[in-house]
Amino acid sequence: MDEQHIGRTLADWFPERRRDLPWRRNPTPYRVWISEIMLQQTQIERVIPFFEAWMERLPTIRHAADADRETLLKLWEGLGYYNRVINIHRTARLLRDEHGGNMPADHSGLLALPGIGPYTAGAIMSLAYNEPHPAVDANAERTLSRVFDIEEPIKASATQKHLRHKAAELIPPGRARELNQALMEHGALVCLPRDPRCRECPVPGACLARKRGVAEMRPNKGPSRSITYLEAVVGVLVHEGRIFVQKRPEGGLMPGLWEFPGGKLRKDEAPEEGLEREMREELNIGIRLGQPLAEVRHSYTSFRVLLRAYFCSPATDPEAIRLTAASESRWVEPARLQDFSFPAANRRLVAKLSALTPDEIADLLRA
Ligand code: SF4
């Protein structure tokens, strides 16, 4: 089977197994763009409600451009990797101001936009405009690395280039939209990481890795990434029944999100000791320590965090607070915390806090 034959077979197979996903119903460049950014590092089932809520609130590029940052962050809350949504906002404003509110219909024009790399540009070109550009996501990578038995580490830039080249060769004339989705769907539903369903595969005879008995060894993921383990502590600072939150500054990680003050524990530092230090460093105040609120474990791509949260109250006049790690702060009633956008680990604390009555919080302030 040559490349064109494999490509046609996969494109013909796609309608049989095509899942009905909201962004596939009306694949405009805007809808493809937003869905592809949401789908980075996130599973399809999880993305669907976020995508539907986003499109209901911000149905066009102009709506996304005209909305304020807080609105976009709130719609994104829970998807993580917040730089993605900040880039969407920047790009939407650039498209409104310089492109008449439309996405460019050329690959290099798309690549010039913030947050759009070769994969997303290829996805918009092929899925929205049906132009012959490759779009190789992790699922398509798996199928391609097996069909062509690609041994080299999959994330190496030379391998990525080779994969895009092979994917481009498969595109039958006028069928880029079908072929690219077929590759993704085939990897997601048939060519599974373990126990690939080769009996359901439309191209088993063309699969070199299967023929050589090495399918499960592809793709070659290279050396495994080392994971760093961190411990952190945050303070739920309470004064007159309201809780202190601060906003992360521009230019750092997760800018514009709200959080409880605190930070990483130093080596051999007790959580209570670390919290008092963090409050002095971040807010310039001393505290009276209360009861623990919760321990939350959270995983990021290359590190794991154990976050401990404690109730506390200012030991001095709260007017003395001076922010050193935030752009602004608020004192918020527990029931209103849900109105703010928090990173994932803090959001789990918010869920616990929102359920507490003022009397329960007063009790928990007692050490
Ligand atoms: Fe994947 Fe099996 Fe098909 Fe090869 S034959 S592409 S391993 S499903």
Residues whose N, C-alpha, C, O or C-beta is under 5 A from the ligand:
A	BS01	SF4	T143 R146 V147 V190 C191 P196 R197 C198 C201 V203 P204 C207 R210 A215
